[in-house]
Each structure stands twice: as structure tokens, then as C-alpha cells.
Amino acid sequence: MKAFNSLITLVSLIVKKKKNKMDSRPEENNSFQFNKLRHMHVDVNTASIVVDASKYIKMLKERVEKLNKEVAVLQSSNDQKKSLPSVKVETLEKGFRIKVFSEKTCPGLLVAVLEAFEELGLEVLDATVSCAHNFSLEAISEGEGQFDDNIDAQVVKQAVLQAIRSWNQNSEQE
């Protein structure tokens, strides 16, 4: 804007000088006008550089904001994945060893996992549980009464994971 105003001022000066033709030294007048045009050209270049730089900075800020949002979404999904307990199931001679671990306490999770065992027809023979600073369950179970011999470690793991997901949804709603 400053360059545009300088250009208008310069043009008006030239028009006035041509109308009056009172200047006795035209070479000096032309050199003065040339110097003024040269400085104005520098101002125009500087202004365009500043405008381009500000556009570039704005674009970079938008990219940073977009990346920050993406990072927040990824961290949120990772936090949710980390917050769900891990499950490992090993096949034993007559049953399974089931290990469930979470880095945080999980009120109500033990009941949900035991209900999953019951639905599969598994009887808990031995269990070690800790709910103090984290959640840890190691249970040894085997089939009881109506136990389906076709149940394998993968079926047990999927049933326990489903119980954990259901527990997680219920705990988030509360």
C-alpha cells in the first residue's frame, strides 16, 4: 500500500512538472525522478516479499495445526489401545492358563472375566489376582460338566477380550 501511494505521488509530481515546465535543469529533475522510481521499486519488491512471506507463514501455521490435530487423534487412539488390558491364553493338558494385565486398576473387570469363563463352561481351579495399582489376573481353568472339548485357546482369548470390551464400554458410560 505504501508503494502504491508513492507511485501515485510520483505520477502527480511528474504531471505537475510537465504542466509547469518551470524547471530550468531537466537532467537534475529526471535523475531525481529516476532515484524516486528506483526506491519505489525496492519498496514494491520488499512489499511483495513480505506478502509472500506472510502467506507462507500462514500456510505453515495451518500445516502445524493440522499435524497437531492428527497427533492428538493418534495419541487418543493409542491411549485407548493401551488402556485395554492385554490377554494371553495358553493351552494346558486339561485346560487353560489365562493371563489378563492392565497398567491401571479396573474396577469390575474381574467379574466380567469370570462371567466369560462361566459362559464358556470353564471352572477356575486356581487364580492369582491383584487390583492394587494395576489389574493382574492369572487363572488356571478347565472345562466342567457341559464343557465343549472343541474350545481352544483362541476361543477363550476372544471370549475374554469381548468381556473386556463390554466392560470398557460400560465403564465409559458410567
C-alpha positions, 0 to 999 in steps of 0.5 A: 500500500505504501508503494502504491501511494508513492507511485501515485505521488510520483505520477502527480509530481511528474504531471505537475512538472510537465504542466509547469515546465518551470524547471530550468535543469531537466537532467537534475529533475529526471535523475531525481525522478529516476532515484524516486522510481528506483526506491519505489521499486525496492519498496514494491519488491520488499512489499511483495516479499513480505506478502509472500512471506506472510502467506507462507507463514500462514500456510505453515501455521495451518500445516502445524495445526493440522499435524497437531490435530492428527497427533492428538487423534493418534495419541487418543487412539493409542491411549485407548489401545493401551488402556485395554488390558492385554490377554494371553491364553495358553493351552494346558493338558486339561485346560487353560492358563489365562493371563489378563494385565492392565497398567491401571486398576479396573474396577469390575473387570474381574467379574466380567472375566469370570462371567466369560469363563462361566459362559464358556463352561470353564471352572477356575481351579486356581487364580492369582489376582491383584487390583492394587495399582494395576489389574493382574489376573492369572487363572488356571481353568478347565472345562466342567460338566457341559464343557465343549472339548472343541474350545481352544485357546483362541476361543477363550482369548476372544471370549475374554477380550469381548468381556473386556470390551463390554466392560470398557464400554460400560465403564465409559458410560458410567 
